[in-house]
Structure formats: C-alpha cells, structure tokens
Amino acid sequence: MEGGAAVTTVRPVELAPDAAATQRSLVERSKLRRELGRLDAICLLIAAIVVLDTLGAVAKGGAQTLVWLAVVAVLFFVPAGLVIAELGAAFPNQGGPYVWTRLAFGRRAGSLVALSYFVETAVWVGGSAAITCVAVVDRLLVPLEGAWRIPVALAFIWATVALAVAPLRAGKRVPLAGAAAQVALLGFFTLTVVLYAARHGVHAPAAGDLAPSWAVFALVAPVLVYNFLGFELPSAAGEELRDPARDIPASIVRAGALTCALYAVPVLAIVLVVPADRLTGLTSFIDAMATVFVVYGPWEGLVGALAALALLWIVVANGLTWVMASSRTQAAASLDGIGPAVLGRVSARTGTPVTATLAGGLVATATTLAAFALAGNDNSRYFSVALTLSISLIALANVVVFPALVRLRRTHPARPRAFRVPGGAAGALAASALATGWSVVALAAALWPGLGTATPDAHLPEGFTGQRLAFTLAELVPLALVLVAAFLLARPARRGPASTAGGARR
C-alpha cells in the first residue's frame, strides 16, 4: 500500500460446484498468507516479464527488431496490461487466469488455461531457461561438455523448485533481489557497451536497416509477444496479495514502463557489438557480454565471472516467479475439480502448494532429459524446440484469457472494479481484441516459422535446417496432448448438480 491508503476489499468469487467442494477449497485457501505488497507485485512482474534468456532470439532480427519492439509494445503490451489490470482487480482469486476463463467460458476453457500455464512453465524452466544456464556456465565460467551439461540443468531446475516451495515471506525476496540484479546487470552492461564503443567502435546500423519487413516480423513477433506476457502472474497469487484491487493495476503501470526500457537497451547493445552473422537465439547476449568485457583488461575474467553469477541468479528468479504462478494456477483448478485433488493442497507450514510445485519440477526434469535426448550436443536445437513450445503454449492460453474481459463485463456487471479499461465497452473490446489478435499471430508464427514469407524454410530455427516436419511434430504433438488432457480433466466435473458460479457448466 502507498500513502497509508486503506485496503480495498473485493471478495473472491466461489467456483466449487457443490458444498463439499466449496468447503475443501475454503480449507486449503485458509492456509494462504497475505504476504505480498505493491513493491512485491512490481518485482514479481519485472522478474516474470524481463527474461534475459530470450534477448538473443529477439536480437536476431537485427536493428529492425527495435522498430517491431516499439510496435508490439504499443499495440500488444499496453492493451494486454489494461485487460489484466481490470480482471485482476475485479476477480482477485487465487489462480487468477484460470478463474477468469472458467467464469467466462466454462470448465474446459479454464482447464486448458491452467494446464497450458502449468506445462509451459515446466517446459520453459526445463528447456530454454535451463540450457541458458548451461550456456552461461560454459561460456563465462568453466567449459561444459557432454554429460556435464545435464547436472547443471537439473541443479537449476531444483534450486528454483526449492525456492518456490519455501514460505512466501522468504520466497518473495528472490524476485525482489532478481529484479534489482536485472536492473544492475543491464545498466552495467550498457555502460560497458559505451566504453567498448569509445575504444573499438560498433556495428552501427544503416538507416535502411530499420525499415520494417514482414520477414523480420515473422521471425521476432512470437518472441516479442512472449517476452511481453506475464502481467497476470501476481493475480495467480491473488489471495496472497494484501490489496489486489489497488496493487495489481498500480504494479502493472510501474513495471510496464520499466520493462520496455529493460528490453530495448540491451537489444540495441547486442545489435551494436555482435556482428549480424554471429547473432544466435541462445548465446547472443552472452557473446555480447564476453565481447565488451575486454575493456576491463586483466580484470576481464573476474568481471565475466561476476556477470555470469548475476545472470544465473536472474534466470533463477525468472524461473521462480513463473513456477510460483503456474503451481498456484493449477492448484486453484484442482480445488475446483480439474486435475488431481492432491495438486490443490496447500501446506499449512509454508502456505504454498508444495505438491503442485514438485509436480512441475518433475515435468521440467522430464523436459530436460527429453530435450537432451532429442538435441544431443546441439544446444541451439535444444533451445529452439523448448522456446517455441513455450511460446505456443502460453500464446494458446492467452487466446482464451484476453477475451474473458468482454464476457465478464456482461456476465458480472456488478463486480466492484477499482480499475476499468478506459473507453467503456468499446475500449474493453478494442483492448481485448488487440491482445487476443497478437496472441493468435504469435501462436501461428511460432508453429510455422517463416509464415507468409516467400521462402519459409529459410526461417526454420537453429538446428532444424531442412527439417520442417521434425520441427513441426516436436511442437504439435505436445500441444495436442495438452488439448486432449485439458478436455479429459474437465470431464469429471460434469457430474453432479449444475453450477451457477459462472453460468452453465460446459
């Protein structure tokens, strides 16, 4: 809270289909602890949205990426923030995105969102985040070869899980420290780029390099949209926020402005110091740091090692934030009868959904082992598969989440709304349509690299040159499994008397 303002009381809605389920839900939710204030929510957002493992994938578009970053920020990031701010303030339930879609479109839609978030986080943590940690250790600390990469990846996964099951009073300090480390590292990196440029010059882009093209848009749009997702994460812990009705909108405004700068500055720095033919999705940011740290002469190794440790800590904070949110979202769904009931249990000792979090760690571990088996020694192939699947899953979930705003304005008009999307019904429809449309574009462009270009196969991710079928199957098969599982998990809830909590049960 700021300025001593009184807490705005907005009661969560109840979803359980019968009295017994409602009682179970109330018992588990009573173990939650309201530990999160406004500053915590801001740090959660920064740690969730500013994920440094994708900076290289964004910078692959070269200088033109900066133009598309500005376009996506205005036409997607702002509308998405407005939509989530209203939903989070009006429906401050634990498991926010699941609750919004379940109320708006029924149990199957809610099941899809909860499972997509849960699986996507595990795939990202065990996939692109884990291999980024491996690349950081290999490039800046000690060389890693062969089987040594697997213990490093697994150590990252289970360090993140261990922090996520800790009491929230302690666990929330990690995103706080991670956000501070992000600002410090990116600020230090930017200063070092200036020093490097003064001594060695830079690869300054020509004016024509900024001219937008569809080919670069198709390459970077999915990653840009993916990078700007995450406004909903504090709402996943809606009943652990002290004043969600006020703090969710306020934190989105503050974190949103800082996020744009934290992305734009390092992307520009990467483009300036890394030659275009050396830009890769996995290591561009790491290569850029290694390149500019030569300005520190004999201290280069020490500076690189300290930067590597900071980057590893930041990736842990990024992973922790998403694990905390996804496990809480799945726990809320399980308490509503979607998913095993054991996943909905909240520890009386820690106030966290320990079982759901551990289950996510197991899925992340399986992802790591499967990705190493698929990619072999090719880190870039590993990174490409995991990142694209993560983008596809989270985009699929948000194709359902963003339209919930318009639906819930009609079905729950009496809900108190401390924040409303400006412009009345037309403003809400426009914001929802823009956010949903960009999510659809990201999903399509991720699943079909080179979408709409003359030579789509030339845009296949690293490690998949000439292997479109293998790449497509690596993405579509897991997506199909998630869709089928979401449908099956929602089916048992059709038994019993009809629910009136969000309209007819679907």
C-alpha positions in Angstrom: 0.0 0.0 0.0 1.1 3.5 -0.7 0.5 6.6 1.3 -1.3 4.7 4.1 -4.4 4.0 1.8 -7.0 1.7 3.3 -7.2 -1.8 1.9 -9.9 -2.1 -0.8 -12.0 -5.2 0.0 -13.1 -7.2 -3.1 -14.1 -10.7 -2.1 -13.1 -13.6 -4.4 -15.8 -15.4 -6.3 -16.6 -19.0 -5.3 -16.3 -21.6 -8.1 -16.8 -25.1 -6.5 -19.8 -27.0 -7.9 -21.1 -28.3 -4.5 -21.0 -27.6 -0.8 -18.4 -30.3 -0.1 -16.0 -29.0 -2.8 -16.6 -25.4 -1.6 -15.6 -26.4 1.9 -12.4 -28.2 0.7 -11.5 -25.1 -1.3 -12.0 -22.8 1.7 -10.0 -25.1 4.0 -7.0 -25.1 1.6 -7.2 -21.4 0.8 -7.4 -20.5 4.5 -3.7 -21.7 4.7 -2.6 -18.9 2.3 -0.9 -15.9 3.8 -1.3 -12.4 2.6 2.4 -11.5 2.3 2.6 -9.7 -1.0 2.5 -5.9 -1.1 2.7 -3.5 -4.0 6.5 -3.5 -4.3 6.5 -7.3 -4.2 4.0 -7.3 -7.1 6.1 -4.9 -9.1 9.2 -7.1 -8.6 7.3 -10.2 -9.5 6.2 -8.6 -12.8 9.8 -7.5 -13.6 11.2 -10.9 -12.8 8.4 -12.6 -14.8 8.4 -10.4 -17.9 12.1 -9.4 -18.4 13.5 -12.8 -19.2 17.1 -12.5 -20.4 17.3 -15.9 -21.9 15.3 -14.7 -24.9 17.3 -11.5 -25.6 19.4 -13.2 -28.3 16.3 -14.6 -30.0 14.9 -11.1 -30.2 18.1 -9.5 -31.4 18.3 -12.0 -34.3 16.2 -9.6 -36.3 18.9 -7.0 -36.2 18.3 -3.3 -35.9 14.8 -3.7 -37.3 13.9 -5.5 -34.1 13.8 -2.2 -32.3 11.1 -1.0 -34.6 9.0 -4.1 -34.1 9.6 -3.9 -30.3 8.1 -0.5 -30.3 5.1 -1.6 -32.4 4.4 -4.7 -30.2 4.8 -2.6 -27.0 2.1 -0.1 -28.2 -0.3 -2.5 -29.8 0.0 -5.5 -27.6 1.8 -4.7 -24.3 -0.3 -1.7 -23.4 -3.7 -3.4 -24.2 -2.7 -6.6 -22.5 -1.7 -4.7 -19.4 -5.1 -2.9 -19.3 -7.0 -6.1 -19.7 -5.2 -7.9 -16.9 -5.3 -4.8 -14.6 -9.2 -4.9 -14.8 -9.5 -8.6 -14.5 -7.0 -8.9 -11.6 -8.7 -6.0 -9.7 -12.3 -7.3 -10.2 -11.6 -11.0 -9.6 -8.8 -11.3 -7.1 -9.0 -15.1 -6.8 -6.1 -17.4 -6.3 -5.2 -18.8 -9.7 -6.4 -15.7 -11.5 -6.2 -16.7 -15.2 -7.9 -20.0 -14.5 -10.7 -18.3 -12.6 -11.3 -15.6 -15.2 -11.6 -18.1 -18.1 -13.6 -20.6 -16.1 -16.1 -17.9 -15.2 -16.2 -16.5 -18.7 -16.2 -19.6 -20.9 -16.7 -22.7 -18.6 -14.6 -25.5 -17.2 -13.0 -26.8 -20.4 -11.6 -23.3 -21.2 -10.4 -23.0 -17.6 -8.8 -26.4 -17.7 -7.0 -25.5 -20.9 -5.6 -22.3 -19.4 -4.5 -23.9 -16.1 -2.8 -26.9 -17.8 -1.2 -24.7 -20.5 0.4 -22.5 -17.9 1.5 -25.4 -15.8 3.1 -27.3 -18.7 4.5 -24.2 -20.4 6.3 -23.2 -17.2 7.8 -26.6 -16.8 8.9 -26.7 -20.5 10.4 -23.3 -20.2 12.2 -23.9 -16.9 13.5 -27.3 -18.1 14.1 -26.1 -21.6 15.3 -22.7 -22.7 16.0 -21.4 -19.2 18.0 -24.5 -18.2 20.0 -24.5 -21.4 20.7 -20.8 -21.0 22.2 -21.6 -17.5 24.3 -24.3 -19.2 25.5 -21.8 -21.9 26.3 -19.1 -19.2 28.5 -21.6 -17.2 30.1 -22.9 -20.4 30.9 -19.5 -21.9 31.8 -17.4 -18.9 32.7 -19.8 -16.0 34.0 -23.3 -16.9 33.7 -25.3 -20.2 31.0 -27.9 -20.1 31.0 -30.9 -22.4 28.8 -33.9 -22.9 27.0 -35.3 -19.9 28.2 -32.5 -17.6 25.5 -30.2 -19.0 22.7 -32.3 -17.6 23.7 -31.9 -13.9 23.9 -28.1 -14.4 20.5 -28.0 -15.9 18.9 -30.2 -13.2 20.6 -28.2 -10.5 19.0 -25.0 -11.9 15.5 -26.7 -12.0 15.6 -28.0 -8.5 17.1 -24.8 -7.0 14.1 -23.0 -8.5 11.6 -25.6 -7.2 13.2 -25.5 -3.7 12.8 -21.7 -3.5 9.2 -22.0 -4.8 8.1 -24.3 -2.0 9.6 -22.1 0.7 7.3 -19.9 2.8 6.2 -16.9 0.7 7.7 -14.4 3.3 11.1 -15.8 2.3 10.4 -16.8 -1.3 9.2 -13.4 -2.4 12.6 -11.9 -1.6 14.1 -13.8 -4.6 12.1 -11.9 -7.3 13.0 -8.7 -5.4 16.7 -9.5 -5.5 16.3 -10.7 -9.1 14.7 -7.5 -10.3 17.4 -5.5 -8.6 20.1 -7.7 -10.2 18.4 -7.3 -13.6 18.5 -3.5 -13.4 22.1 -3.6 -12.1 23.4 -6.1 -14.7 21.7 -4.4 -17.7 22.8 -1.0 -16.5 26.4 -2.2 -16.1 26.3 -4.0 -19.5 25.0 -0.8 -21.2 27.8 1.3 -19.6 30.4 -1.3 -20.7 29.0 -1.1 -24.3 29.6 2.7 -24.2 33.2 2.1 -23.1 33.7 -0.5 -25.7 32.3 1.7 -28.4 34.6 4.5 -27.5 37.6 2.2 -27.9 36.7 -0.2 -30.6 33.7 1.3 -32.4 30.4 -0.5 -33.0 28.4 -2.1 -35.9 26.2 0.9 -36.4 23.1 0.0 -38.4 22.3 2.0 -41.5 19.0 3.9 -41.8 17.7 1.2 -44.2 18.3 -1.5 -41.6 15.5 0.0 -39.6 12.9 -0.3 -42.4 10.3 -2.9 -41.2 9.9 -6.0 -43.3 7.5 -9.0 -43.0 10.3 -11.5 -42.9 11.8 -10.0 -39.7 8.3 -9.6 -38.3 7.6 -13.3 -38.8 10.9 -14.1 -37.1 10.7 -11.8 -34.0 6.9 -11.3 -33.4 6.4 -14.6 -31.5 9.3 -13.9 -29.2 8.4 -10.2 -28.6 4.8 -11.2 -27.7 6.1 -13.9 -25.5 8.5 -11.5 -23.8 5.7 -9.1 -23.0 3.5 -11.7 -21.4 3.4 -12.1 -17.6 1.1 -9.3 -16.3 -1.2 -12.0 -15.0 1.4 -13.6 -12.7 0.7 -11.6 -9.5 -3.0 -12.4 -10.0 -2.2 -16.2 -9.7 -1.5 -15.4 -6.1 -4.5 -13.1 -5.8 -5.4 -14.2 -2.3 -1.8 -13.7 -1.1 -1.8 -10.1 -2.1 -2.7 -7.6 0.7 -4.7 -5.3 -1.5 -5.1 -6.8 -5.0 -7.8 -4.4 -6.2 -5.3 -1.5 -5.9 -1.9 -3.1 -6.2 -2.5 -5.1 -9.4 -3.3 -2.1 -11.6 -0.6 0.1 -9.9 2.1 -2.5 -10.2 1.3 -3.1 -13.9 1.7 0.6 -14.7 5.0 0.9 -12.9 6.5 -2.4 -14.0 5.3 -1.9 -17.6 7.2 1.3 -18.1 10.5 -0.2 -16.7 10.1 -3.4 -18.7 10.2 -1.6 -22.1 13.5 0.1 -21.2 15.0 -3.1 -19.8 14.3 -4.8 -23.2 15.1 -2.0 -25.6 18.5 -1.0 -24.2 20.2 -4.5 -24.1 18.7 -5.4 -27.6 20.2 -2.2 -29.0 23.6 -3.0 -27.3 23.6 -6.6 -28.7 22.9 -5.3 -32.2 25.8 -2.7 -31.9 28.5 -5.1 -30.7 27.7 -8.5 -32.1 28.2 -8.9 -35.9 24.9 -9.8 -37.7 26.3 -13.2 -38.9 27.1 -14.2 -35.2 23.7 -13.4 -33.8 22.1 -16.6 -32.4 19.0 -17.2 -30.3 20.8 -18.8 -27.4 24.1 -17.0 -26.9 23.8 -13.5 -28.4 23.5 -11.8 -25.1 26.3 -14.0 -23.6 28.5 -13.3 -26.6 27.8 -9.6 -26.3 28.9 -9.6 -22.7 32.0 -11.6 -23.5 32.8 -9.2 -26.3 32.6 -5.9 -24.4 34.2 -7.1 -21.2 37.6 -6.9 -23.0 37.6 -3.2 -22.0 38.5 -4.3 -18.4 41.8 -5.8 -19.5 43.3 -8.1 -16.8 40.0 -7.9 -14.9 38.0 -9.3 -17.8 37.8 -12.8 -16.4 36.7 -11.6 -12.9 34.1 -9.3 -14.4 32.8 -12.0 -16.7 32.5 -14.5 -13.8 30.6 -11.9 -11.6 28.3 -11.1 -14.5 27.7 -14.9 -15.1 26.8 -15.4 -11.4 24.4 -12.4 -11.6 22.9 -13.8 -14.8 22.4 -17.2 -13.3 20.7 -15.6 -10.3 18.4 -13.6 -12.6 17.4 -16.7 -14.5 16.6 -18.5 -11.2 14.4 -15.5 -10.2 12.7 -15.6 -13.6 12.0 -19.3 -13.2 10.9 -19.0 -9.6 8.3 -16.3 -10.5 6.7 -18.5 -13.2 6.8 -21.6 -11.1 5.1 -19.8 -8.2 2.4 -18.6 -10.5 1.8 -21.8 -12.5 1.7 -24.0 -9.5 -0.9 -21.8 -7.8 -3.0 -21.6 -11.0 -3.0 -25.4 -11.3 -3.7 -25.8 -7.5 -6.8 -23.5 -7.9 -8.0 -25.6 -10.8 -7.5 -28.8 -8.8 -9.5 -27.4 -5.9 -12.3 -26.8 -8.5 -12.2 -30.4 -9.5 -10.0 -30.0 -12.6 -6.9 -32.1 -12.0 -5.9 -34.4 -9.2 -7.1 -33.2 -5.8 -3.7 -33.6 -4.3 -2.3 -30.8 -6.5 -4.7 -28.4 -4.8 -3.3 -29.0 -1.3 -1.6 -26.0 0.4 1.0 -26.7 3.0 0.0 -25.5 6.5 3.6 -25.0 7.3 4.7 -22.9 4.3 1.4 -21.6 2.9 2.4 -22.8 -0.6 1.1 -25.5 -3.0 4.0 -27.9 -2.4 2.7 -30.9 -4.3 1.8 -28.9 -7.5 5.2 -27.2 -7.4 7.1 -30.5 -7.0 5.0 -32.0 -9.8 6.1 -29.1 -12.0 9.7 -29.8 -11.1 9.3 -33.4 -12.3 7.8 -32.3 -15.6 10.7 -29.8 -16.0 13.1 -32.6 -15.3 11.4 -34.8 -17.9 11.6 -31.9 -20.4 15.4 -31.5 -19.8 16.1 -35.2 -20.3 13.9 -35.4 -23.4 15.4 -32.3 -24.9 19.0 -33.5 -24.4 18.0 -36.8 -25.9 16.4 -35.0 -28.9 19.1 -32.4 -29.4 22.2 -34.4 -28.5 25.2 -32.0 -28.2 23.4 -29.2 -30.1 22.5 -26.6 -27.5 20.8 -24.4 -30.2 18.5 -27.2 -31.3 17.5 -27.8 -27.6 16.9 -24.1 -27.2 14.8 -23.8 -30.3 12.5 -26.7 -29.5 11.9 -25.6 -25.9 11.4 -21.9 -26.6 9.0 -22.4 -29.5 6.9 -24.9 -27.5 6.8 -22.4 -24.6 5.7 -19.6 -26.9 3.0 -21.8 -28.4 1.6 -23.0 -25.0 1.4 -19.5 -23.4 0.0 -17.9 -26.6 -2.7 -20.7 -26.7 -3.6 -19.9 -23.1 -3.9 -16.2 -23.7 -6.1 -16.6 -26.8 -8.6 -17.7 -24.1 -7.6 -15.3 -21.3 -7.9 -12.0 -23.0 -11.4 -12.3 -24.4 -12.6 -13.1 -20.8 -12.7 -9.3 -20.1 -15.5 -8.6 -22.5 -17.5 -11.7 -21.5 -17.2 -11.0 -17.7 -18.3 -7.4 -18.1 -21.6 -8.8 -19.4 -22.0 -11.7 -17.0 -20.7 -10.0 -13.8 -21.5 -6.3 -14.3 -22.0 -5.8 -10.5 -18.5 -6.8 -9.5 -16.6 -3.9 -7.9 -13.9 -2.7 -10.3 -11.2 -0.5 -8.8 -9.8 -0.2 -12.3 -11.6 -0.3 -15.7 -10.2 -0.3 -19.2 -10.8 3.3 -20.4 -13.3 3.9 -23.2 -16.3 1.9 -21.9 -17.5 -1.2 -23.7 -15.7 -0.1 -26.9 -12.4 0.4 -25.1 -12.7 -3.0 -23.4 -13.5 -4.7 -26.8 -10.6 -2.9 -28.5 -8.0 -3.8 -25.8 -9.2 -7.4 -25.7 -9.2 -7.8 -29.5 -5.7 -6.4 -29.8 -4.3 -8.6 -27.1 -6.1 -11.7 -28.4 -5.1 -11.0 -32.0 -1.4 -10.6 -31.2 -1.6 -13.9 -29.3 -3.0 -15.6 -32.3 -0.3 -14.2 -34.5 2.4 -15.3 -32.1 0.9 -18.8 -32.0 0.7 -19.1 -35.8 4.2 -17.7 -36.4 5.8 -19.9 -33.8 4.2 -23.1 -35.2 5.0 -22.2 -38.8 8.4 -20.3 -38.9 8.6 -18.1 -42.0 4.8 -17.6 -42.0 3.8 -15.6 -45.1 7.3 -15.3 -46.4 8.5 -16.4 -49.9 11.0 -18.9 -48.5 9.5 -20.2 -45.2 12.0 -23.0 -44.8 14.8 -20.4 -44.6 13.3 -19.3 -41.3 13.4 -22.6 -39.6 15.0 -22.4 -36.1 18.6 -23.1 -35.4 19.3 -26.8 -35.5 16.4 -27.6 -37.8 17.6 -26.5 -41.2 15.8 -28.6 -43.8 13.8 -30.4 -41.1 10.4 -28.8 -41.0 8.5 -32.0 -40.4 10.7 -32.9 -37.4 10.3 -29.4 -36.0 6.5 -29.3 -36.6 6.0 -32.6 -34.9 8.1 -31.6 -32.0 5.6 -28.7 -31.4 2.3 -30.1 -32.5 2.4 -33.4 -30.7 2.9 -31.8 -27.2 0.2 -29.2 -28.0 -2.2 -31.9 -29.0 -1.5 -33.9 -25.8 -2.2 -30.7 -23.7 -5.5 -30.1 -25.5 -6.7 -33.7 -25.0 -5.6 -33.7 -21.4 -7.4 -30.4 -20.7 -10.6 -31.8 -22.1 -10.3 -35.1 -20.2 -9.5 -33.3 -16.9 -12.6 -31.1 -17.3 -15.0 -34.0 -17.9 -15.4 -35.4 -14.3 -16.7 -32.1 -13.1 -19.7 -32.6 -15.3 -21.1 -35.0 -12.7 -23.5 -33.7 -10.1 -25.9 -30.7 -10.0 -25.3 -27.8 -12.3 -23.2 -25.0 -11.1 -24.3 -21.4 -11.1 -21.0 -19.9 -10.2 -20.2 -18.7 -13.7 -23.1 -19.7 -15.9 -24.0 -23.1 -17.1 -21.3 -25.7 -16.7 -19.6 -26.5 -20.0 
